[in-house]
Amino acid sequence: MTLAHDTDRIESDRLVFRRIEQADFEFFARIHADPIVARYLGNGKARSIQETHELLERYFETYKSLELGPLAVLRKSDGALIGRCGLSDMALEVNTASGELPRVWYQRSQVPSDTNVIFEQELGYTFDRNY
C-alpha cells in the first residue's frame, strides 16, 4: 500500500480521505437514520436530521479549533462516499467512585466545571451498510 497525503487529503491505493463538507450532509443524514448502521453509534438509536446536522457542525468546529476530526472516506475508483473515520476529541472523567464507569463527553463545552477529566482522542468510524 502506498500512502500519499497533503493538507487536504490522504490517499491509499483504494481510498481517499478528506475533511467532511457541507455537501456530504445528505449522505450522513441517510446513514445515521439507518437503524442497522445506528445500532453501533452512540446510544444505538437512529439520529434525526437535526442531530446529524449538529454532529457535522461539531466536526467543522473541531477542524478549526483542534485540527482534528473525522474524515470522509471515498472509494478511489469512482469517488463514491462510503463513510467516515478518524480521531475525535474526547473528555474522559477521572477519579470516579470505585465500581463506577467514567463519564465521557465529545464536546469540551459540555464537561461540568467541577469534573476532573483528561483529554484523549478516540478512533471512530461509520460506514454505509452497503460497503
N, C-alpha and C positions, 0 to 999 in steps of 0.2 A: 504494500500500500504506500502510495506517495501522499504526502500531506502538504498542501500549499496554503498559505494564508497571507492576508494583508489586513488592514484595519477594518475593512468592510465585510469580509467573508473568509471562511475556511473551506477548503475543498479537499475531499479524498477522491479515490478513483471513481466511486459511485455516488457520492453525496456532496451537496453544497449546504453549508451552514451560514446563515446571515441573521442579522437582527430582525426581529418581528416588526412588521409595518402595519399601519392602519389598514392597508388593502388586504391584509390577511384575516381581518375580523370575521368575515362570513365563514371561513373555514373553521376557525377556532370556536365560534358560536355553535356551529353544527356538531363538531366532535364533542364539545363539552356538554351538549344536550343529549348525546347518545348514552343511554343508561349502561350499555356494555363497556364503553370507554370510561364513563364517570365512576363506575364502581371502584376504580383504582385511584381515584383522585380525592384528596381532602377527606370530606365526610362520606364519600361514596355515593353521593346523590348528584343527579344531573344539575348543571348550572343553568341559570336563566340567561337570557341575552344581556340583561343588566349586569349580572355577576361576571360574565365573560368580558364585558366592556370595562368594568372596574379592574379586573385582573390584568388586561392588556395595558391599561393606564399605569398600573403599578410597575409593569415591566418597563414601560417607557421612562418612568421616573427613575428606576434603578439603573437604567442605562446612563442617565445623566449624572445621578448622584454618586453611584458606586462603580460605574463602568462594569457592571455585572448584570447578568440576567439570561433567561432562556433564549435560545436561538431557534429560528425556523429551520426545519430540515427539509430540503428539496431533493428529489431524485434527479441526478445529474443528466440522465439520458433524455428526459423530456421536460424537466423543470417543474414537475408536479410537487406541490406542497404536501408532505405526508405526515408532518408532526412537528414537535418541538423537543429540544433537550438543552440542558445547560445548568449552570450554577445559579442558585438563588440565595439571597441573604436570609439568614435565619437567626433569631434570638432565642437562646435556649436557657431556661430557668436553671439556676444552680442553687444548692443548699435547700433542696426540698426535704420534707419530713421523711423519715425512714419508711420505706414501703410505698411512697407516693411517686407517681410518674411526673417528670418535669413538664411544665407547660412550654409551648413553642409559639412564636409569633413570626410572621413573614413580613411584617411591616414594623420598623423600629418605632414608629409613632404610636403603635398600639400597646407597647410594653408599659405596664403600670409603673409609675415613678418609684414606687417602693420595692420593686422586684430586682433582685440581683441576677443578671444574665451574662452570658458570654455570647459573642457573635461568631457564627460559623457559616460555612457555605454548604448548601445541600444540592446534590445532584438529582435532578428530576427529569422526567420525560413523559410525553403524551403523544401517542400516535393514532391516526385514523385506523379503525379496526380492519380496514381493507388492506393495510400494509403491515 
